[in-house]
Amino acid sequence: MTEKYNMPDERGHFGPYGGMFVAETLMLPIQELNAAYQQYLDDPDFIAELDADLTHYVGRPSPLYHAERWSRELGGAQIYLKREDLNHTGAHKINNTIGQALLAKRMGKTRIIAETGAGQHGVATATVAARLGLECVVYMGAVDVARQSLNVYRMKLLGAKVVAVESGSKTLKDALNEALRDWVTNVDNTFYIIGTVAGPHPYPAMVRDFQAIIGREARQQCLDQAGRLPDALVACVGGGSNAIGLFYPFIDDRSVKMIGVEAAGDGIETGRHSAPLCAGRPGVLHGNRTYLMEDDDGEIIETHSISAGLDYPGVGPEHAWLKDTGRAEYVNITDSEAMEGFHALTCMEGIIPALESSHAMAYTMKLAPTMSKDEIIIVCLSGRGDKDMQTIAQREGIKL
Amino acid sequence: MSRLAATFEALSKSGRKALVPFITAGDPRPDFTLPMMHAMVEAGVDVIELGVPFSDPMADGPVIQRASERALEHKMSLRRTLAIATEFRKTNQHTPVVLMGYVNPIEAMGYEDFANAAQRADIDGVLTVDLPPEEAEECAALLKARDIDPIFLLAPNSGDERIQKMEAVGSGYLYYVSLKGVTGAGHLNTADVETKLKQIRANTRLPVAIGFGVKDAQTAKTVANLGDGVVIGSALISKIEANLDDTERAKNEIVELLVAMRQAMDS
């Protein structure tokens, strides 16, 4: 394949995936959003404002850090960490919320809504809403509200209203349902900031484009520091926004392997996991066609992961396409393995990763030793672990 | 002529409007649905919308969400909904049955297998909430080839071009969602509906059923007069929800409300 990668098509399809599977009331708003997005995508003023915010508010560029001690310990490839944990609010999520909030402002919307799982996207949304003086409502599954209480408190401090969603499995997917219901009711003044590369077109492409700064920086930083491109990229995949952000600028660099790490929960064989690309099948949910966790009747089944941010039964449609075409590979890591990754990075490099990112760390521990010392892996350290202290202490039987 | 087209034509000739109830198959129990369908026909309804429960009903309000959850607890599914429709047809050959739900259960079955199964169950129409015309070409063609009407939603913000698109892809009738929001929400504004219906009429000759926000006989009458039919869902399901321990009473209250609506609409 020498042709340049150019996805999605104008109706938001990545091959059979993606699209605009929404109720009629949402067709006009997503068409308006798409038009606004296309208009500002190449608008110099918009790009200048976004770049300034990313530099002075978010703190970009984030470092690409050579984890020398950890690399030596594992005895294989050189591991470089893309430090999205060092962004303002502690994760990659803000790259996207800044972009969408600036778009909302230009579209004249006064109210922002968002869904959140681990709470990182909710915090990143509440943060930009506070800064721009926009009303903000965040939908969060009641289960996640309980296990991520610190982030709930942060959102409230930032002035957002957090709505605990009690329907369905009370996790991220139900928060998304509820946010869609809000949007359908308040379309006139409300902008829905989706936090991942899912949802109806243009969200998967738009969120990817806002997150692609991760990969653009990492590519240049790797060339500057190591004098060449990496051999492999590793990132965790729930909805898949940090992964697509890292992967996208490398898609045409055919020598660079791209590996997405899904959450295997208690193990794929137990059925208690969140790994639709590894163990699901294609279907339609939340506005797009993609791989899903569903039963034979097409009902969405409950997912499990120690990490709230990966606890989602779908995945961005572009990942589905990259999987089918073989351009990216998708693997999975259990809760226990993720905990090993968490401790390894914490002890070896003095960096406490989020549980989501710990899945990528755990896979890196398997991958690096199979590669030679002059090869390079870039791992996306998508968020910091402060928010997970309670979960981890509880799992390890420690009372804080 | 399809059963739906014949129904709307006959109503139009007699100057009457269609009364279209919606219930979720399998709510509150699988054995409730079939007798309820027959009872609704006796109460004077013209078309039955049979909801296929889905785990993630994104366009529905809390009442229909809970109906879906109750049905799913009893393992209701698309296949079992089709089985209920098949049973219904054994003793009723004249009332059109429209399946209403979300696309994923249909995707899971496969479009062609679903179209064949719907034909075997003698289903008259299929309304898939999250399958707009842009994504519906393949499924709609398979249904039309089997004389099943693909039915589409229109919203307050649907423009001329979209209404024409529905006319091209859809058949049977169009379902006008009278307010921005989820099912069972708020109260509709009659003047707004009247204005919108003029625009819709100018762009399509398909019958228009109006739903979302119809709660009582008086509203049903007002709304019916603006279009060709009125859809009532959450108000019926509320009766089921209020009588979970006494389904016979739920059935009677639903019949009572539908009879009142029928009388108001025909008066």
Interface residues (C-beta under 8 A of the other chain):
Chain A: R11 G19 M20 F21 V22 A23 E24 T25 M27 L28 P29 S167 G168 K173 D174 L176 N177 L180 R181 V184 T185 N186 V187 D188 P282 G283 V284 L285 H286 G287 R289 L292 E294 D296 D297 G298 E299 I300 I301
Chain B: F54 S55 D56 P57 M58 A59 D60 G61 P62 Q65 E69 L72 S77 L78 R79 Y102 V103 N104 P105 I106 E107 A108 M109 V129 D130 L131 P132 E134 E135 F152 L153 L154 A155 P156 N157 S158 G159 R162 V177 K180 G181 V182 A185
